[in-house]
């Protein structure tokens, strides 16, 4: 169990980094594209998204395994799983924006991207609260 927990924590940390960094990088990418030179920043943002997607998948699998084998799907784990699913949907939409940006299409404003980035912070705080407090 200990090694699964360690893998889970490491993958969650890597995925969280990308959840916070990619929307911010999209803002800088959009600005660089307006200036005419966005190739390196765009490639870096795409690679970060792609790499951390794998970390997110591993984190989800190990998290479900821990919820089943260690906590026997206690009621608080259902809340956590729901919040993680919402955060994953947020991340999938981030991927949609990265995909459009790779084609030079930036639909979202800087303000939208900043608010979008902060929504993920609120989601992570909610998940941490559920894990630490275990309210149910």
C-alpha positions as CSV (number, residue, x, y, z in Angstrom):
1,X,0.0,0.0,0.0
2,X,2.8,2.4,0.8
3,X,4.3,2.3,-2.7
4,X,0.9,3.0,-4.2
5,X,0.4,5.9,-2.0
6,X,3.8,7.3,-2.9
7,X,3.1,6.9,-6.6
8,X,-0.3,8.5,-6.1
9,X,1.1,11.5,-4.3
10,X,3.9,12.1,-6.8
11,X,1.6,11.8,-9.8
12,X,-1.0,14.1,-8.2
13,X,1.7,16.7,-7.5
14,X,2.8,16.6,-11.2
15,X,-0.7,16.8,-12.5
16,X,-1.5,19.7,-10.1
17,X,1.5,21.6,-11.4
18,X,0.2,21.4,-14.9
19,X,-3.4,22.2,-13.9
20,X,-2.1,25.5,-12.6
21,X,0.7,26.2,-15.2
22,X,-1.0,25.4,-18.5
23,X,-3.8,28.0,-18.4
24,X,-1.2,30.6,-17.3
25,X,1.1,29.5,-20.1
26,X,-1.9,29.9,-22.5
27,X,-2.0,33.6,-21.6
28,X,1.7,34.1,-22.4
29,X,1.3,32.0,-25.5
30,X,-1.5,34.2,-26.7
31,X,0.5,37.3,-26.1
32,X,3.6,35.9,-27.8
33,X,1.4,34.9,-30.8
34,X,0.1,38.4,-31.1
35,X,3.8,39.6,-31.2
36,X,4.6,37.0,-33.9
37,X,6.9,34.6,-32.0
38,X,5.1,31.9,-30.1
39,X,6.7,28.7,-31.4
40,X,8.9,27.7,-28.4
41,X,6.3,28.7,-25.8
42,X,3.6,26.9,-27.6
43,X,5.6,23.7,-27.9
44,X,6.5,23.8,-24.3
45,X,2.9,24.3,-23.2
46,X,1.7,21.5,-25.4
47,X,4.4,19.1,-24.1
48,X,3.6,20.0,-20.5
49,X,-0.1,19.3,-21.1
50,X,0.6,16.0,-22.8
51,X,3.1,14.8,-20.2
52,X,1.0,15.7,-17.2
53,X,-2.1,14.0,-18.8
54,X,-0.4,10.7,-18.2
55,X,0.4,11.7,-14.6
56,X,-3.3,12.6,-14.2
57,X,-4.4,9.2,-15.5
58,X,-2.0,7.4,-13.1
59,X,-3.1,9.6,-10.2
60,X,-6.8,8.7,-11.0
61,X,-6.1,5.0,-11.2
62,X,-4.1,4.9,-8.0
63,X,-6.6,7.1,-6.2
64,X,-9.4,4.8,-7.1
65,X,-7.4,1.8,-5.9
66,X,-6.7,3.5,-2.6
67,X,-10.3,4.5,-2.2
68,X,-11.3,0.9,-2.8
69,X,-8.6,-1.0,-0.9
70,X,-7.7,1.3,1.9
71,X,-10.8,3.4,2.7
72,X,-13.5,0.9,1.4
73,X,-15.1,3.7,-0.6
74,X,-16.0,5.7,2.6
75,X,-18.6,8.4,1.9
76,X,-15.9,11.1,1.8
77,X,-14.2,9.3,-1.0
78,X,-17.3,9.7,-3.2
79,X,-17.1,13.5,-2.7
80,X,-13.4,13.5,-3.5
81,X,-13.9,11.4,-6.6
82,X,-16.6,13.7,-7.8
83,X,-14.4,16.8,-7.2
84,X,-11.5,15.1,-9.0
85,X,-13.8,14.3,-11.9
86,X,-14.8,17.9,-12.2
87,X,-11.1,19.0,-12.1
88,X,-10.4,16.4,-14.8
89,X,-13.2,17.9,-16.9
90,X,-11.6,21.3,-16.3
91,X,-8.3,19.8,-17.5
92,X,-9.8,18.3,-20.6
93,X,-11.2,21.7,-21.5
94,X,-7.7,23.1,-21.0
95,X,-6.6,20.5,-23.6
96,X,-9.2,21.8,-26.0
97,X,-7.8,25.3,-25.6
98,X,-4.2,24.0,-26.1
99,X,-5.3,22.2,-29.2
100,X,-6.9,25.3,-30.7
101,X,-3.9,27.4,-29.7
102,X,-1.6,24.9,-31.6
103,X,-3.6,25.9,-34.7
104,X,-3.2,29.6,-33.9
105,X,-6.7,30.1,-32.6
106,X,-7.1,31.9,-29.3
107,X,-10.8,32.4,-28.5
108,X,-10.6,33.1,-24.8
109,X,-9.6,36.5,-23.4
110,X,-6.8,37.0,-20.9
111,X,-9.5,37.6,-18.2
112,X,-11.3,34.4,-19.0
113,X,-8.0,32.4,-18.8
114,X,-7.1,34.1,-15.5
115,X,-10.5,33.2,-13.9
116,X,-10.3,29.7,-15.5
117,X,-6.9,29.3,-13.8
118,X,-8.3,30.3,-10.4
119,X,-11.2,27.9,-10.6
120,X,-8.8,25.0,-10.5
121,X,-7.2,26.5,-7.3
122,X,-10.7,26.4,-5.7
123,X,-11.2,22.9,-6.8
124,X,-7.9,21.7,-5.4
125,X,-8.6,23.5,-2.1
126,X,-12.0,21.7,-1.9
127,X,-10.4,18.3,-2.6
128,X,-7.7,18.9,0.1
129,X,-10.4,19.9,2.6
130,X,-12.4,16.7,1.9
131,X,-9.2,14.5,2.3
132,X,-8.0,16.2,5.5
133,X,-11.4,16.7,7.3
134,X,-13.2,13.6,6.0
135,X,-16.5,15.2,6.7
136,X,-18.7,12.1,6.1
